[in-house]
Amino acid sequence: MRYLLPSLVLVALAAMLMLRGYVHSEILADHRVRPPDATDQVPESILKGGPVIDARGTDAAKSIDIPDRQLVLTFDDGPDPEWTPKVLDELKKYNAHGVFFITGTMASRHPDLVKRMVDEGHEIGLHTFNHPDLSFQTRSRINWELTQNQLALAGAAGIRSSLFRPPYSSFADAMDNKSWPVTQYIGSRGYITVLNDRDSEDWKRPGVEEIIKRATPKGDKGALVLMHDSGGDRSQTVAALGRYLPEMQQRGFTFANLTEALGAPTAHTQVTGFELWKGKAWVAAVTLSDNLTAVLVSGLAVIGVLVISRFGLMLVLSFAHSRKVRRRDFSWGPEVTEPVTVLVPAYNERECIANTVNSLMASDHPIEVIVVDDGSTDGTADIVEALWLPNVHVVRQQNGGKPAALNNGIAHASHDIVVMMDGDTVFEPSTVGELVQPFGDPRVGAVAGNAKVGNRDTLIGAWQHIEYVMGFNLDRRMYDVLGCMPTIPGAIGAFRRQALERVGGMSEDTLAEDTDITMAMHRDGWRVVYAERARAWTEAPESVQQLWSQRYRWSYGTMQAIWKHRRAVVERGPSGRFGRVGLPLVSLFMVLAPLLAPLIDVFLVYGLVFGPTQKTIGAWLGVLLVQAVCAAYAFRLDGERMTHLISLPLQQILYRQLMYVVLLQSWITALTGGRLRWQKLRRTGAVEAPGSIPSQRGRGAPHGTEQGAGQGADRRPVG
């Protein structure tokens, strides 16, 4: 279900957007209009006849005039949510009826107005679904336009209609060799074609007086009058009706439906059974699509504000952070020179563990190293013991997970400051010393280091490199200034042992134990800060599958940690301060914003395919420019080469989509109550820190064995 539901969500979203584009004439719309053609193939009786053409039978087509003192008002292109109600109000005011030639797109979106037309006694005619010039269309497209128009009418009012007006039609004498075959075919489908003999040309907005003049027939002659209730500003049409209706009634004219004026049976037929429900289902789907699109547009606005706000905060606060910590007179407090314990939890890390431990041996700060072998089956612990390195101890335990390994290491630690790192990470010689200096401030309980991607020579590694420098480390500067650092990275972090003991050590409640412990530190009143110069080089996943597994665990674990510490929002003291500042920011920027961020790409694709293409590309490039500025600033702060940013546009197109799906799957896992287990990533051991020393040779046999504390651990000092 965790794989099926995201797929269904994406398919449903695509379907809703396609439907929205369809009913808004953004998909399959054809706006071509054919110029006039010759008329030699059109019967003389049609060219010189009335505005109604009946070509339904096998006999010659009949041309019908409107009887004297009868006026048939017709309105095209609606219904429109603004102007159609006003037109209907004017007609109702003077007890006049008319014919509304509706398009399927508008009827699907505003079915209540179609229902009102029918309820108030007006007649409905078809005006195609997408309003194309039918002389350009094939018979299959014509059939489709009629069928879809009828479907929308059935869903809106439960009826069918036999009246039809071709888009872009005019008077009968304008019928030509291209439009006449269409009229004949329409007649063979059972429709009466309705043209006009008085065109108000209200779409030109010539003024009320001119609209009335053009709509008024000569003497007592009957007429079929063309007006519009949609397609633009129809205020002049409404104003003209307010004068035209009473004036013509005073002259003895009657405003009737077409079939009433001709003394013919109604053009409406009731729809029942499956056809009725199919129409209702169509209208319901269109309504859902429009509502969903409105929600998505609102979400797009929200994510736009969030993205710009986050980038703005990162730039401003990162600048403030760098100015603060880079001042010559800046100090955390007294220099920290005391020895520290470095914990290396390891499970099947034979490819990496030697590089990791050897990098620690080059440290310019006094350390002891405890490698906690969490039930490895590949000889990880044996490799460490075979190195014969001083102050390196191996603690063996049965496989219990990373939190258990860390807690076991804490129990064996000899010093008050504990540094934690991953078994696939290497440190620079100055890393530990830089990492522990903030503990000169007694208020600091934990320190986040600067994690960097070591294997950045592949495309997927380069993308993660950009993410680490920009998304993680720039974020940490921002959160440091705000006093709500959400995560001490597992690759490089340091803790005051007293702080760890006060919060109960590393918890197994979540899959993001690093986020969990950091939030617990904040709630206990400790400061959590960022040490930019403490650099660690970690091995990032090198395949999409491994990256998926890692980020799936991260995002799901972050959600678990937020939920676990949710009560901080209503608590007092330090916990409440973090709960009302840190938790909302973390939820907003790390959970909600990434969940809504795909809307940018969804509307990008939609805009590229269905327009407006230029504006869409411009908007996307604008967002990319903002990201590029932030990324360039982050790279400058970290002293990184800008060449890696060449792949930033491609990262936004491909890599980010993967992260979206991972987060969506995490949401579904959380909402469905699924459980996610730790997954081991395959390592290559290719990462080394700049300036790291080569592995040292063994110098004798291992010596000494003492029983460790907790979980029956076996602690072996090496060297």
Sequence and secondary structure as in RCSB ss.txt:
>XXXX:A:sequence
MRYLLPSLVLVALAAMLMLRGYVHSEILADHRVRPPDATDQVPESILKGGPVIDARGTDAAKSIDIPDRQLVLTF
DDGPDPEWTPKVLDELKKYNAHGVFFITGTMASRHPDLVKRMVDEGHEIGLHTFNHPDLSFQTRSRINWELTQNQ
LALAGAAGIRSSLFRPPYSSFADAMDNKSWPVTQYIGSRGYITVLNDRDSEDWKRPGVEEIIKRATPKGDKGALV
LMHDSGGDRSQTVAALGRYLPEMQQRGFTFANLTEALGAPTAHTQVTGFELWKGKAWVAAVTLSDNLTAVLVSGL
AVIGVLVISRFGLMLVLSFAHSRKVRRRDFSWGPEVTEPVTVLVPAYNERECIANTVNSLMASDHPIEVIVVDDG
STDGTADIVEALWLPNVHVVRQQNGGKPAALNNGIAHASHDIVVMMDGDTVFEPSTVGELVQPFGDPRVGAVAGN
AKVGNRDTLIGAWQHIEYVMGFNLDRRMYDVLGCMPTIPGAIGAFRRQALERVGGMSEDTLAEDTDITMAMHRDG
WRVVYAERARAWTEAPESVQQLWSQRYRWSYGTMQAIWKHRRAVVERGPSGRFGRVGLPLVSLFMVLAPLLAPLI
DVFLVYGLVFGPTQKTIGAWLGVLLVQAVCAAYAFRLDGERMTHLISLPLQQILYRQLMYVVLLQSWITALTGGR
LRWQKLRRTGAVEAPGSIPSQRGRGAPHGTEQGAGQGADRRPVG
>XXXX:A:secstr
 TTHHHHHHHHHHHHHHHHHHHHTT SS           TTS HHHHTS SEEE  SSS  EEE   TTEEEEEE
EEE  TTHHHHHHHHHHHTT  EEEEE HHHHHH HHHHHHHHHTT EEEE  SS   GGGS HHHHHHHHHHHH
HHHHHHHSEEE EE  TT   GGG  TTHHHHHHHHHHTT EEE  SEE  GGG   HHHHHHHH  STT  EEE
EEESSSS  HHHHHHHHHHHHHHHHTT EE  HHHHHT   SEEE  HHHHHHHHHHHHHHHHHHHHHHHHHHHH
HHHHHHHHHHHHHHHHHHHHHHHHHTSTT  SSS   S EEEEEEESS TTTHHHHHHHHHT SS EEEEEEEES
 SS HHHHHHHH  TTEEEEEE S  HHHHHHHHHHH  SSEEEEE TTEEE TTHHHHHHGGGGSTTEEEEEEE
EEES  SSHHHHHHHHIIIIIIIHHHHHHHHHT      TTEEEEEHHHHHHTTSS SSSS HHHHHHHHHHHTT
 EEEEEEEEEEEE    SHHHHHHHHHHHHHHHHHHHHHTGGGGG  HHHHHHHHHHHHHHIIIIIIHHHHTHHH
HHHHHHHHHHS HHHHHHHHHHHHHHHHHHHHHHHHHHT  GGGGGGHHHIIIIIHHHHHHHHHHHHHHHHTT  
              TT        S     EE SSTT EEEEE 
